[in-house]
Amino acid sequence: MKKSVLIAVASLAIGFLSNKAIAQTQDTTKKDTTKATAAPATSTAAASGDVVGVMSTSTNYAPMALAIKSAQLEPTLQAAGPFTIFAPNDVAFSKLPKAQFDALMKDPAKFAPILKYHVVAGKYTKTDIIKALGAGKGKADLKTIDGQTLHLSVNDKSNLQITDAKGNAVLVTAFDTEASNGVVHGINGIMMP
């Protein structure tokens, strides 16, 4: 068991680091026309602006930025931080029934706790997460800004997954979108506190 956990963490680390090396060697001067259709596995480009501003300018995270503004969390997340945001991508938000999404957008008191559950105090890059998983023998816990716990682990396909308080798992689909006050990682679902 111990050996398989170490192999999984090593596989995850190699995958993360190889994605970063590939991203660093690609020509970034060309305009990326694929952003509207697919999220990159890794984003190492330095962004200007806070985490909310960075999400607002991305087609993948615009629904999350809109939700943050609707729930009146924008001033909190524009502070110095740093913050790590596990942001549901546009596909994750599209899976919510429209009536439920509209009701949440109109009720900041109900929406804010759900959104805060995606925000961790401190900056945890992909490298930091790998270190935490290695130290935790394949598992790590991070505290949200509301003091709740997110459980990180490596699944059987060597993907980083986060398990919420209700036992639902989401996968991290994009890493290290840098902001002036933190970092944004993309996830493929909405977590519930």
PyMOL CGO cylinders between C-alpha atoms (Angstrom):
from pymol import cmd
from pymol.cgo import CYLINDER

trace = [
    CYLINDER, 0.00, 0.00, 0.00, 2.75, 2.44, 1.00, 0.3, 1, 1, 1, 1, 1, 1,
    CYLINDER, 2.75, 2.44, 1.00, 4.65, 1.65, -2.21, 0.3, 1, 1, 1, 1, 1, 1,
    CYLINDER, 4.65, 1.65, -2.21, 1.56, 2.21, -4.40, 0.3, 1, 1, 1, 1, 1, 1,
    CYLINDER, 1.56, 2.21, -4.40, 0.89, 5.60, -2.76, 0.3, 1, 1, 1, 1, 1, 1,
    CYLINDER, 0.89, 5.60, -2.76, 4.48, 6.67, -3.40, 0.3, 1, 1, 1, 1, 1, 1,
    CYLINDER, 4.48, 6.67, -3.40, 4.23, 5.51, -7.00, 0.3, 1, 1, 1, 1, 1, 1,
    CYLINDER, 4.23, 5.51, -7.00, 0.99, 7.47, -7.47, 0.3, 1, 1, 1, 1, 1, 1,
    CYLINDER, 0.99, 7.47, -7.47, 2.52, 10.64, -5.97, 0.3, 1, 1, 1, 1, 1, 1,
    CYLINDER, 2.52, 10.64, -5.97, 5.65, 10.21, -8.11, 0.3, 1, 1, 1, 1, 1, 1,
    CYLINDER, 5.65, 10.21, -8.11, 3.51, 9.72, -11.24, 0.3, 1, 1, 1, 1, 1, 1,
    CYLINDER, 3.51, 9.72, -11.24, 1.49, 12.81, -10.41, 0.3, 1, 1, 1, 1, 1, 1,
    CYLINDER, 1.49, 12.81, -10.41, 4.65, 14.84, -9.81, 0.3, 1, 1, 1, 1, 1, 1,
    CYLINDER, 4.65, 14.84, -9.81, 6.20, 13.71, -13.10, 0.3, 1, 1, 1, 1, 1, 1,
    CYLINDER, 6.20, 13.71, -13.10, 2.98, 14.53, -14.95, 0.3, 1, 1, 1, 1, 1, 1,
    CYLINDER, 2.98, 14.53, -14.95, 2.72, 17.96, -13.33, 0.3, 1, 1, 1, 1, 1, 1,
    CYLINDER, 2.72, 17.96, -13.33, 6.35, 18.80, -13.96, 0.3, 1, 1, 1, 1, 1, 1,
    CYLINDER, 6.35, 18.80, -13.96, 6.30, 17.59, -17.56, 0.3, 1, 1, 1, 1, 1, 1,
    CYLINDER, 6.30, 17.59, -17.56, 3.19, 19.73, -18.24, 0.3, 1, 1, 1, 1, 1, 1,
    CYLINDER, 3.19, 19.73, -18.24, 5.01, 22.73, -16.80, 0.3, 1, 1, 1, 1, 1, 1,
    CYLINDER, 5.01, 22.73, -16.80, 8.12, 22.06, -18.90, 0.3, 1, 1, 1, 1, 1, 1,
    CYLINDER, 8.12, 22.06, -18.90, 6.03, 21.72, -22.06, 0.3, 1, 1, 1, 1, 1, 1,
    CYLINDER, 6.03, 21.72, -22.06, 4.12, 24.92, -21.26, 0.3, 1, 1, 1, 1, 1, 1,
    CYLINDER, 4.12, 24.92, -21.26, 7.37, 26.81, -20.72, 0.3, 1, 1, 1, 1, 1, 1,
    CYLINDER, 7.37, 26.81, -20.72, 8.81, 25.71, -24.05, 0.3, 1, 1, 1, 1, 1, 1,
    CYLINDER, 8.81, 25.71, -24.05, 5.76, 26.64, -26.13, 0.3, 1, 1, 1, 1, 1, 1,
    CYLINDER, 5.76, 26.64, -26.13, 5.68, 29.88, -28.10, 0.3, 1, 1, 1, 1, 1, 1,
    CYLINDER, 5.68, 29.88, -28.10, 3.51, 32.25, -26.09, 0.3, 1, 1, 1, 1, 1, 1,
    CYLINDER, 3.51, 32.25, -26.09, 3.67, 35.08, -28.61, 0.3, 1, 1, 1, 1, 1, 1,
    CYLINDER, 3.67, 35.08, -28.61, 1.02, 33.51, -30.83, 0.3, 1, 1, 1, 1, 1, 1,
    CYLINDER, 1.02, 33.51, -30.83, -2.59, 34.21, -30.05, 0.3, 1, 1, 1, 1, 1, 1,
    CYLINDER, -2.59, 34.21, -30.05, -4.32, 31.16, -28.52, 0.3, 1, 1, 1, 1, 1, 1,
    CYLINDER, -4.32, 31.16, -28.52, -7.55, 30.55, -30.41, 0.3, 1, 1, 1, 1, 1, 1,
    CYLINDER, -7.55, 30.55, -30.41, -8.45, 27.39, -28.47, 0.3, 1, 1, 1, 1, 1, 1,
    CYLINDER, -8.45, 27.39, -28.47, -9.28, 29.06, -25.15, 0.3, 1, 1, 1, 1, 1, 1,
    CYLINDER, -9.28, 29.06, -25.15, -12.99, 29.25, -25.88, 0.3, 1, 1, 1, 1, 1, 1,
    CYLINDER, -12.99, 29.25, -25.88, -13.27, 25.53, -26.59, 0.3, 1, 1, 1, 1, 1, 1,
    CYLINDER, -13.27, 25.53, -26.59, -10.84, 23.77, -24.26, 0.3, 1, 1, 1, 1, 1, 1,
    CYLINDER, -10.84, 23.77, -24.26, -9.04, 24.56, -21.03, 0.3, 1, 1, 1, 1, 1, 1,
    CYLINDER, -9.04, 24.56, -21.03, -5.29, 24.00, -21.10, 0.3, 1, 1, 1, 1, 1, 1,
    CYLINDER, -5.29, 24.00, -21.10, -3.92, 21.41, -18.69, 0.3, 1, 1, 1, 1, 1, 1,
    CYLINDER, -3.92, 21.41, -18.69, -1.52, 23.96, -17.28, 0.3, 1, 1, 1, 1, 1, 1,
    CYLINDER, -1.52, 23.96, -17.28, -1.35, 27.70, -17.42, 0.3, 1, 1, 1, 1, 1, 1,
    CYLINDER, -1.35, 27.70, -17.42, 1.89, 29.28, -16.29, 0.3, 1, 1, 1, 1, 1, 1,
    CYLINDER, 1.89, 29.28, -16.29, 1.39, 32.70, -17.82, 0.3, 1, 1, 1, 1, 1, 1,
    CYLINDER, 1.39, 32.70, -17.82, 1.71, 35.52, -15.33, 0.3, 1, 1, 1, 1, 1, 1,
    CYLINDER, 1.71, 35.52, -15.33, -1.48, 37.52, -15.16, 0.3, 1, 1, 1, 1, 1, 1,
    CYLINDER, -1.48, 37.52, -15.16, -2.03, 41.08, -14.18, 0.3, 1, 1, 1, 1, 1, 1,
    CYLINDER, -2.03, 41.08, -14.18, -4.81, 41.73, -11.76, 0.3, 1, 1, 1, 1, 1, 1,
    CYLINDER, -4.81, 41.73, -11.76, -6.31, 40.04, -8.74, 0.3, 1, 1, 1, 1, 1, 1,
    CYLINDER, -6.31, 40.04, -8.74, -7.87, 36.58, -8.78, 0.3, 1, 1, 1, 1, 1, 1,
    CYLINDER, -7.87, 36.58, -8.78, -11.34, 37.94, -9.59, 0.3, 1, 1, 1, 1, 1, 1,
    CYLINDER, -11.34, 37.94, -9.59, -9.99, 40.05, -12.46, 0.3, 1, 1, 1, 1, 1, 1,
    CYLINDER, -9.99, 40.05, -12.46, -8.06, 37.11, -13.88, 0.3, 1, 1, 1, 1, 1, 1,
    CYLINDER, -8.06, 37.11, -13.88, -11.14, 34.90, -13.78, 0.3, 1, 1, 1, 1, 1, 1,
    CYLINDER, -11.14, 34.90, -13.78, -13.26, 37.66, -15.35, 0.3, 1, 1, 1, 1, 1, 1,
    CYLINDER, -13.26, 37.66, -15.35, -11.00, 37.80, -18.39, 0.3, 1, 1, 1, 1, 1, 1,
    CYLINDER, -11.00, 37.80, -18.39, -11.06, 34.04, -18.95, 0.3, 1, 1, 1, 1, 1, 1,
    CYLINDER, -11.06, 34.04, -18.95, -13.91, 32.38, -20.83, 0.3, 1, 1, 1, 1, 1, 1,
    CYLINDER, -13.91, 32.38, -20.83, -13.33, 29.27, -18.71, 0.3, 1, 1, 1, 1, 1, 1,
    CYLINDER, -13.33, 29.27, -18.71, -13.88, 31.02, -15.37, 0.3, 1, 1, 1, 1, 1, 1,
    CYLINDER, -13.88, 31.02, -15.37, -16.16, 33.95, -16.23, 0.3, 1, 1, 1, 1, 1, 1,
    CYLINDER, -16.16, 33.95, -16.23, -19.21, 32.27, -14.60, 0.3, 1, 1, 1, 1, 1, 1,
    CYLINDER, -19.21, 32.27, -14.60, -17.23, 31.89, -11.35, 0.3, 1, 1, 1, 1, 1, 1,
    CYLINDER, -17.23, 31.89, -11.35, -16.20, 35.55, -11.45, 0.3, 1, 1, 1, 1, 1, 1,
    CYLINDER, -16.20, 35.55, -11.45, -19.82, 36.57, -12.08, 0.3, 1, 1, 1, 1, 1, 1,
    CYLINDER, -19.82, 36.57, -12.08, -20.98, 34.39, -9.18, 0.3, 1, 1, 1, 1, 1, 1,
    CYLINDER, -20.98, 34.39, -9.18, -18.36, 35.96, -6.87, 0.3, 1, 1, 1, 1, 1, 1,
    CYLINDER, -18.36, 35.96, -6.87, -19.63, 39.43, -7.77, 0.3, 1, 1, 1, 1, 1, 1,
    CYLINDER, -19.63, 39.43, -7.77, -23.25, 38.37, -7.30, 0.3, 1, 1, 1, 1, 1, 1,
    CYLINDER, -23.25, 38.37, -7.30, -22.48, 36.88, -3.86, 0.3, 1, 1, 1, 1, 1, 1,
    CYLINDER, -22.48, 36.88, -3.86, -20.72, 40.14, -2.89, 0.3, 1, 1, 1, 1, 1, 1,
    CYLINDER, -20.72, 40.14, -2.89, -17.36, 38.41, -2.33, 0.3, 1, 1, 1, 1, 1, 1,
    CYLINDER, -17.36, 38.41, -2.33, -15.42, 40.56, -4.76, 0.3, 1, 1, 1, 1, 1, 1,
    CYLINDER, -15.42, 40.56, -4.76, -14.03, 42.97, -2.11, 0.3, 1, 1, 1, 1, 1, 1,
    CYLINDER, -14.03, 42.97, -2.11, -12.80, 40.03, -0.02, 0.3, 1, 1, 1, 1, 1, 1,
    CYLINDER, -12.80, 40.03, -0.02, -11.03, 38.38, -2.96, 0.3, 1, 1, 1, 1, 1, 1,
    CYLINDER, -11.03, 38.38, -2.96, -9.52, 41.62, -4.21, 0.3, 1, 1, 1, 1, 1, 1,
    CYLINDER, -9.52, 41.62, -4.21, -7.67, 42.04, -0.91, 0.3, 1, 1, 1, 1, 1, 1,
    CYLINDER, -7.67, 42.04, -0.91, -3.96, 41.30, -0.58, 0.3, 1, 1, 1, 1, 1, 1,
    CYLINDER, -3.96, 41.30, -0.58, -4.50, 37.61, 0.10, 0.3, 1, 1, 1, 1, 1, 1,
    CYLINDER, -4.50, 37.61, 0.10, -2.87, 35.49, -1.06, 0.3, 1, 1, 1, 1, 1, 1,
    CYLINDER, -2.87, 35.49, -1.06, -5.66, 33.15, -2.14, 0.3, 1, 1, 1, 1, 1, 1,
    CYLINDER, -5.66, 33.15, -2.14, -5.85, 29.85, -3.95, 0.3, 1, 1, 1, 1, 1, 1,
    CYLINDER, -5.85, 29.85, -3.95, -9.10, 29.45, -5.84, 0.3, 1, 1, 1, 1, 1, 1,
    CYLINDER, -9.10, 29.45, -5.84, -10.30, 26.11, -7.13, 0.3, 1, 1, 1, 1, 1, 1,
    CYLINDER, -10.30, 26.11, -7.13, -12.57, 27.60, -9.78, 0.3, 1, 1, 1, 1, 1, 1,
    CYLINDER, -12.57, 27.60, -9.78, -15.31, 25.56, -11.42, 0.3, 1, 1, 1, 1, 1, 1,
    CYLINDER, -15.31, 25.56, -11.42, -14.99, 26.01, -15.16, 0.3, 1, 1, 1, 1, 1, 1,
    CYLINDER, -14.99, 26.01, -15.16, -17.80, 27.14, -17.45, 0.3, 1, 1, 1, 1, 1, 1,
    CYLINDER, -17.80, 27.14, -17.45, -18.78, 23.52, -18.17, 0.3, 1, 1, 1, 1, 1, 1,
    CYLINDER, -18.78, 23.52, -18.17, -19.19, 22.84, -14.42, 0.3, 1, 1, 1, 1, 1, 1,
    CYLINDER, -19.19, 22.84, -14.42, -21.53, 25.83, -14.07, 0.3, 1, 1, 1, 1, 1, 1,
    CYLINDER, -21.53, 25.83, -14.07, -23.48, 24.75, -17.15, 0.3, 1, 1, 1, 1, 1, 1,
    CYLINDER, -23.48, 24.75, -17.15, -24.33, 21.46, -15.37, 0.3, 1, 1, 1, 1, 1, 1,
    CYLINDER, -24.33, 21.46, -15.37, -26.29, 23.34, -12.70, 0.3, 1, 1, 1, 1, 1, 1,
    CYLINDER, -26.29, 23.34, -12.70, -29.98, 23.58, -13.55, 0.3, 1, 1, 1, 1, 1, 1,
    CYLINDER, -29.98, 23.58, -13.55, -30.68, 27.12, -14.77, 0.3, 1, 1, 1, 1, 1, 1,
    CYLINDER, -30.68, 27.12, -14.77, -33.41, 27.68, -12.19, 0.3, 1, 1, 1, 1, 1, 1,
    CYLINDER, -33.41, 27.68, -12.19, -31.05, 26.68, -9.36, 0.3, 1, 1, 1, 1, 1, 1,
    CYLINDER, -31.05, 26.68, -9.36, -28.24, 28.89, -10.69, 0.3, 1, 1, 1, 1, 1, 1,
    CYLINDER, -28.24, 28.89, -10.69, -30.60, 31.86, -11.10, 0.3, 1, 1, 1, 1, 1, 1,
    CYLINDER, -30.60, 31.86, -11.10, -31.95, 31.38, -7.55, 0.3, 1, 1, 1, 1, 1, 1,
    CYLINDER, -31.95, 31.38, -7.55, -28.42, 31.28, -6.12, 0.3, 1, 1, 1, 1, 1, 1,
    CYLINDER, -28.42, 31.28, -6.12, -27.41, 34.39, -8.09, 0.3, 1, 1, 1, 1, 1, 1,
    CYLINDER, -27.41, 34.39, -8.09, -30.33, 36.25, -6.47, 0.3, 1, 1, 1, 1, 1, 1,
    CYLINDER, -30.33, 36.25, -6.47, -29.50, 35.05, -2.95, 0.3, 1, 1, 1, 1, 1, 1,
    CYLINDER, -29.50, 35.05, -2.95, -25.97, 36.09, -1.87, 0.3, 1, 1, 1, 1, 1, 1,
    CYLINDER, -25.97, 36.09, -1.87, -26.50, 34.66, 1.64, 0.3, 1, 1, 1, 1, 1, 1,
    CYLINDER, -26.50, 34.66, 1.64, -26.92, 31.14, 0.18, 0.3, 1, 1, 1, 1, 1, 1,
    CYLINDER, -26.92, 31.14, 0.18, -24.39, 31.47, -2.64, 0.3, 1, 1, 1, 1, 1, 1,
    CYLINDER, -24.39, 31.47, -2.64, -21.49, 32.98, -0.65, 0.3, 1, 1, 1, 1, 1, 1,
    CYLINDER, -21.49, 32.98, -0.65, -20.79, 29.89, 1.52, 0.3, 1, 1, 1, 1, 1, 1,
    CYLINDER, -20.79, 29.89, 1.52, -20.71, 27.66, -1.56, 0.3, 1, 1, 1, 1, 1, 1,
    CYLINDER, -20.71, 27.66, -1.56, -18.24, 29.97, -3.31, 0.3, 1, 1, 1, 1, 1, 1,
    CYLINDER, -18.24, 29.97, -3.31, -16.08, 30.44, -0.20, 0.3, 1, 1, 1, 1, 1, 1,
    CYLINDER, -16.08, 30.44, -0.20, -15.74, 26.67, -0.10, 0.3, 1, 1, 1, 1, 1, 1,
    CYLINDER, -15.74, 26.67, -0.10, -13.66, 26.98, -3.30, 0.3, 1, 1, 1, 1, 1, 1,
    CYLINDER, -13.66, 26.98, -3.30, -11.22, 29.50, -1.79, 0.3, 1, 1, 1, 1, 1, 1,
    CYLINDER, -11.22, 29.50, -1.79, -8.19, 28.63, 0.34, 0.3, 1, 1, 1, 1, 1, 1,
    CYLINDER, -8.19, 28.63, 0.34, -6.19, 31.21, 2.29, 0.3, 1, 1, 1, 1, 1, 1,
    CYLINDER, -6.19, 31.21, 2.29, -2.60, 31.10, 1.05, 0.3, 1, 1, 1, 1, 1, 1,
    CYLINDER, -2.60, 31.10, 1.05, -1.04, 30.49, -2.32, 0.3, 1, 1, 1, 1, 1, 1,
    CYLINDER, -1.04, 30.49, -2.32, -0.74, 26.81, -3.28, 0.3, 1, 1, 1, 1, 1, 1,
    CYLINDER, -0.74, 26.81, -3.28, 0.79, 26.30, -6.69, 0.3, 1, 1, 1, 1, 1, 1,
    CYLINDER, 0.79, 26.30, -6.69, 0.96, 22.93, -8.38, 0.3, 1, 1, 1, 1, 1, 1,
    CYLINDER, 0.96, 22.93, -8.38, 4.44, 22.44, -6.90, 0.3, 1, 1, 1, 1, 1, 1,
    CYLINDER, 4.44, 22.44, -6.90, 3.17, 23.20, -3.39, 0.3, 1, 1, 1, 1, 1, 1,
    CYLINDER, 3.17, 23.20, -3.39, 0.32, 20.72, -3.82, 0.3, 1, 1, 1, 1, 1, 1,
    CYLINDER, 0.32, 20.72, -3.82, 2.75, 18.00, -4.98, 0.3, 1, 1, 1, 1, 1, 1,
    CYLINDER, 2.75, 18.00, -4.98, 4.89, 18.61, -1.88, 0.3, 1, 1, 1, 1, 1, 1,
    CYLINDER, 4.89, 18.61, -1.88, 1.84, 18.41, 0.39, 0.3, 1, 1, 1, 1, 1, 1,
    CYLINDER, 1.84, 18.41, 0.39, 0.70, 15.17, -1.27, 0.3, 1, 1, 1, 1, 1, 1,
    CYLINDER, 0.70, 15.17, -1.27, 4.17, 13.71, -0.90, 0.3, 1, 1, 1, 1, 1, 1,
    CYLINDER, 4.17, 13.71, -0.90, 4.33, 14.64, 2.79, 0.3, 1, 1, 1, 1, 1, 1,
    CYLINDER, 4.33, 14.64, 2.79, 0.84, 13.23, 3.34, 0.3, 1, 1, 1, 1, 1, 1,
    CYLINDER, 0.84, 13.23, 3.34, 1.57, 9.94, 1.53, 0.3, 1, 1, 1, 1, 1, 1,
    CYLINDER, 1.57, 9.94, 1.53, -0.81, 10.77, -1.30, 0.3, 1, 1, 1, 1, 1, 1,
    CYLINDER, -0.81, 10.77, -1.30, -3.33, 12.84, 0.64, 0.3, 1, 1, 1, 1, 1, 1,
    CYLINDER, -3.33, 12.84, 0.64, -3.50, 16.44, 1.80, 0.3, 1, 1, 1, 1, 1, 1,
    CYLINDER, -3.50, 16.44, 1.80, -6.05, 18.70, 3.43, 0.3, 1, 1, 1, 1, 1, 1,
    CYLINDER, -6.05, 18.70, 3.43, -6.42, 22.43, 2.81, 0.3, 1, 1, 1, 1, 1, 1,
    CYLINDER, -6.42, 22.43, 2.81, -8.54, 24.84, 4.86, 0.3, 1, 1, 1, 1, 1, 1,
    CYLINDER, -8.54, 24.84, 4.86, -10.98, 27.14, 3.08, 0.3, 1, 1, 1, 1, 1, 1,
    CYLINDER, -10.98, 27.14, 3.08, -11.38, 30.77, 4.09, 0.3, 1, 1, 1, 1, 1, 1,
    CYLINDER, -11.38, 30.77, 4.09, -14.40, 29.67, 6.13, 0.3, 1, 1, 1, 1, 1, 1,
    CYLINDER, -14.40, 29.67, 6.13, -12.33, 27.08, 8.03, 0.3, 1, 1, 1, 1, 1, 1,
    CYLINDER, -12.33, 27.08, 8.03, -13.76, 24.04, 6.25, 0.3, 1, 1, 1, 1, 1, 1,
    CYLINDER, -13.76, 24.04, 6.25, -11.59, 21.26, 4.86, 0.3, 1, 1, 1, 1, 1, 1,
    CYLINDER, -11.59, 21.26, 4.86, -10.92, 20.20, 1.28, 0.3, 1, 1, 1, 1, 1, 1,
    CYLINDER, -10.92, 20.20, 1.28, -9.46, 16.70, 0.89, 0.3, 1, 1, 1, 1, 1, 1,
    CYLINDER, -9.46, 16.70, 0.89, -6.91, 16.38, -1.92, 0.3, 1, 1, 1, 1, 1, 1,
    CYLINDER, -6.91, 16.38, -1.92, -5.74, 13.03, -3.23, 0.3, 1, 1, 1, 1, 1, 1,
    CYLINDER, -5.74, 13.03, -3.23, -4.53, 11.29, -6.34, 0.3, 1, 1, 1, 1, 1, 1,
    CYLINDER, -4.53, 11.29, -6.34, -7.10, 9.05, -8.00, 0.3, 1, 1, 1, 1, 1, 1,
    CYLINDER, -7.10, 9.05, -8.00, -6.37, 5.73, -9.71, 0.3, 1, 1, 1, 1, 1, 1,
    CYLINDER, -6.37, 5.73, -9.71, -5.69, 7.52, -13.01, 0.3, 1, 1, 1, 1, 1, 1,
    CYLINDER, -5.69, 7.52, -13.01, -3.07, 9.79, -11.38, 0.3, 1, 1, 1, 1, 1, 1,
    CYLINDER, -3.07, 9.79, -11.38, -5.33, 12.84, -11.53, 0.3, 1, 1, 1, 1, 1, 1,
    CYLINDER, -5.33, 12.84, -11.53, -5.55, 15.30, -8.68, 0.3, 1, 1, 1, 1, 1, 1,
    CYLINDER, -5.55, 15.30, -8.68, -8.99, 15.15, -7.15, 0.3, 1, 1, 1, 1, 1, 1,
    CYLINDER, -8.99, 15.15, -7.15, -10.66, 17.16, -4.41, 0.3, 1, 1, 1, 1, 1, 1,
    CYLINDER, -10.66, 17.16, -4.41, -13.36, 15.59, -2.29, 0.3, 1, 1, 1, 1, 1, 1,
    CYLINDER, -13.36, 15.59, -2.29, -15.92, 17.91, -0.73, 0.3, 1, 1, 1, 1, 1, 1,
    CYLINDER, -15.92, 17.91, -0.73, -17.75, 17.60, 2.60, 0.3, 1, 1, 1, 1, 1, 1,
    CYLINDER, -17.75, 17.60, 2.60, -20.56, 15.61, 0.94, 0.3, 1, 1, 1, 1, 1, 1,
    CYLINDER, -20.56, 15.61, 0.94, -18.13, 13.03, -0.47, 0.3, 1, 1, 1, 1, 1, 1,
    CYLINDER, -18.13, 13.03, -0.47, -18.34, 14.26, -4.08, 0.3, 1, 1, 1, 1, 1, 1,
    CYLINDER, -18.34, 14.26, -4.08, -15.05, 14.38, -6.01, 0.3, 1, 1, 1, 1, 1, 1,
    CYLINDER, -15.05, 14.38, -6.01, -14.01, 16.91, -8.64, 0.3, 1, 1, 1, 1, 1, 1,
    CYLINDER, -14.01, 16.91, -8.64, -10.86, 16.83, -10.76, 0.3, 1, 1, 1, 1, 1, 1,
    CYLINDER, -10.86, 16.83, -10.76, -8.38, 19.64, -11.17, 0.3, 1, 1, 1, 1, 1, 1,
    CYLINDER, -8.38, 19.64, -11.17, -8.25, 20.33, -14.91, 0.3, 1, 1, 1, 1, 1, 1,
    CYLINDER, -8.25, 20.33, -14.91, -5.93, 23.35, -15.09, 0.3, 1, 1, 1, 1, 1, 1,
    CYLINDER, -5.93, 23.35, -15.09, -3.17, 24.63, -12.83, 0.3, 1, 1, 1, 1, 1, 1,
    CYLINDER, -3.17, 24.63, -12.83, -1.36, 27.82, -11.88, 0.3, 1, 1, 1, 1, 1, 1,
    CYLINDER, -1.36, 27.82, -11.88, -3.23, 30.69, -13.48, 0.3, 1, 1, 1, 1, 1, 1,
    CYLINDER, -3.23, 30.69, -13.48, -1.27, 33.38, -11.67, 0.3, 1, 1, 1, 1, 1, 1,
    CYLINDER, -1.27, 33.38, -11.67, -2.80, 36.56, -10.26, 0.3, 1, 1, 1, 1, 1, 1,
    CYLINDER, -2.80, 36.56, -10.26, -1.37, 39.46, -8.28, 0.3, 1, 1, 1, 1, 1, 1,
    CYLINDER, -1.37, 39.46, -8.28, -2.90, 38.13, -5.05, 0.3, 1, 1, 1, 1, 1, 1,
    CYLINDER, -2.90, 38.13, -5.05, -2.85, 34.38, -5.58, 0.3, 1, 1, 1, 1, 1, 1,
    CYLINDER, -2.85, 34.38, -5.58, -3.42, 31.55, -8.01, 0.3, 1, 1, 1, 1, 1, 1,
    CYLINDER, -3.42, 31.55, -8.01, -6.41, 29.94, -9.73, 0.3, 1, 1, 1, 1, 1, 1,
    CYLINDER, -6.41, 29.94, -9.73, -6.74, 26.23, -10.52, 0.3, 1, 1, 1, 1, 1, 1,
    CYLINDER, -6.74, 26.23, -10.52, -9.59, 25.01, -12.68, 0.3, 1, 1, 1, 1, 1, 1,
    CYLINDER, -9.59, 25.01, -12.68, -11.90, 22.18, -11.58, 0.3, 1, 1, 1, 1, 1, 1,
    CYLINDER, -11.90, 22.18, -11.58, -14.59, 20.27, -13.44, 0.3, 1, 1, 1, 1, 1, 1,
    CYLINDER, -14.59, 20.27, -13.44, -17.37, 20.51, -10.85, 0.3, 1, 1, 1, 1, 1, 1,
    CYLINDER, -17.37, 20.51, -10.85, -18.89, 22.59, -8.09, 0.3, 1, 1, 1, 1, 1, 1,
    CYLINDER, -18.89, 22.59, -8.09, -18.05, 21.54, -4.54, 0.3, 1, 1, 1, 1, 1, 1,
    CYLINDER, -18.05, 21.54, -4.54, -20.56, 21.76, -1.69, 0.3, 1, 1, 1, 1, 1, 1,
    CYLINDER, -20.56, 21.76, -1.69, -19.75, 22.59, 1.92, 0.3, 1, 1, 1, 1, 1, 1,
]
cmd.load_cgo(trace, "trace")
